Amino acid sequence: MYWGCCDLHVGCTKEGRRGCTASHPLAVPFYTEGTVARAGEDLLNTDENGLYCAAGGFHIDPWGPVEHAVITHAHADHAREGSAAYLTARPGAALLRARLGEAASIQALDYGEPLDLNGVRVSLHPAGHILGSAQVRMERAGEVWVVSGDYKTAPDATCTPFDPVRCHTFVTESTFGLPIFRWRPEAEVAAAINAWWRANREAGKTSLLFAYALGKAQRVLAALDTGIGPIYTHGAVENVNRIYREAGVALPETTYAGERPGGQDWRGALILAPPSAAGTPWARRFGSASTGLASGWMRIRGARRRRSLDRGFVLSDHADWPALNAAIAATGAWRVWVTHGYRVPLVQWLAEKGYEARAVQTRFDDTGEAV
């Protein structure tokens, strides 16, 4: 079996891409006959709590309490309370602690550091999604599986960039697994946000920008032009900012909006808050502010209008369609499991490209929202 030639070798066909012996860098022997234990038996399966490695005795991002949980990152849909023990990447350990509480039993690994779990060699590798996000690599008797967690391949200043990991089977997210999802460079989006803020300041308005409190808000902060005006934050954002700063991530100076006295003049300022704050009494304290949202979902026609926003900025911490395809190809995997998002379209596309692809059971529908 070989890493896989992808599309770089024109002689590869759907039938032959897994066994091509062409003399180019991707035609590297992956494993030889007899080195993979228990042929036909998957290293991962699913049960009532999601992805489960029976040989290693652990779940990955379990949906409910389990004995041993390997956590890709600290977002609530991947890190749930109640498990007996957790394993995560060291850069994200403080975020996971904040999510789970002081009583949680959390073990942290450096990126790339191996750990043997009942004969399964486990290591965590950068996913580029948020601070501490990780892909989970599992190896047993020469067979390698990788679970991506959430990831993006474009680097940003607030987390370790995505690092593709070679494997036989790649379990990929597909939050934006449709060809319509294609992101502009971050610098262009940042310039648009700063221009919107600057225009609002010149018009004597307040800018109220919504972004997810963990990850997206910090990414936006790192790209803001602090010369435009002061930056205030919702408490949920400020709490995460503190953890990022303690981890060594450079962020502009911010002030918790709740500390400001009544009668504060907010004109010219930018207020950064989670989307859940929209329309609340907290948001109304800023008067007739101009509102915006930074999200990949702003790529969908009508999304801004349905949320009654003045501006939508297409900025996502997930891979877009080209990046999903590039990331899958970079792993050299011949088998791909697809989860968490637009699973079926991506599976169909991959099958047409010659992969052994399947959609994996999930508690998320094809828009990435919990059901």
C-alpha positions, 0 to 999 in steps of 0.5 A: 500500500502507498501514500497515494498519488493524488492528482500529481501523477497523470497516470493514476486512475481511480482503480490505481491511485492506491497502488501507484509505483510511479517515481515521484515523492508521493509514491512512498510505501506506507505499509507492507503486507503483514504489518497491519494487525487484524486486517479488516478490523477498524481501529475506530468505530462509533457507539452511543457516545461517538468515535470510540477506539476499543483497542485503546479504551478511549473516545474522541470528543465523546457526546456524553460522559465516558471513562477516557476522553481524548479532546481535540479542542475546548469548544462546547460541542467537542468538550463535554463535562462528566468524563472520568479522565481527559487528554488534550494538547497542552496549549489548550489545557487552560481553555479545557480547564475553564470549560470543565472546571477545577475538578476535572482530571485533565492530562496534557501532551505537547504536540507530537508527544506520544502516549501508549494507551493499551497498545495504541500509540496516540499523539496530538498534532496542530489543527489550526482551528483555535488555541490548542486545537489538535488532530488525534493520531492513532497507530497500532501495528503499523496502521495509522488513523487520524481524527482531524477535529475541527481545522483550518489550513490557513494560518493566523496569529492566535494558534499553531498552524495546521500540520497534515499528518500521514495516515491510512484513514483520515476522519475529517470534519466537513462543516463547510463541505460544499463548493460554495464555501471559499474564503477570501484571505484573512488580510482582506477580511480584516481590512473590511472590518477595519474600514467598517469600524473607521467609517462608523467612527467618522459617522459618530456611531458605535461598532458592535461586532459579533464573533464566537467568544472562543477563537473567532473573537481573538482572531478578529482582535489580533487583526484589528487596527487599534489606531481607530479607537478603543476596543471593549468586550463582552465578559465571555470574550474577555475571559477567553482573552485572559487565557490567550494572553496567559498562553503568550498570544499577543492581543490588543488592549481591551476593556471589559464593557461591564466595568464602564460607568452608566452614561458612557459615550461609546461612539467611535468604539468597537464592542466585541461580543458573542452572537448570543448577545445580539438583541439582549438588554446588554447589547441595547446599552450601546444605543443605535450601534452599527452591527456586524458578524464575523462568520463563515455562514455569512457566505450564504446569501440572506444570512446577514438579512435574517439576523438583521445585521448591517454587515456580514464578514466571511471569516471562518475557523474551519477549512473551506472547500478547496482546503478540505480537499487539499488537507485530505490529499496531504494525509495520503489516506486512501480511506476517508470518514466524513463527519460534522457538517455537509457529510454526504456531498463531500463523501460523494465527491471523494468517492468519485475521486477514488477514495473509500469514503463514508459518512459517519454518525454524528449529532450534527446536521449538514449545517454544523448546528446541533440537533 
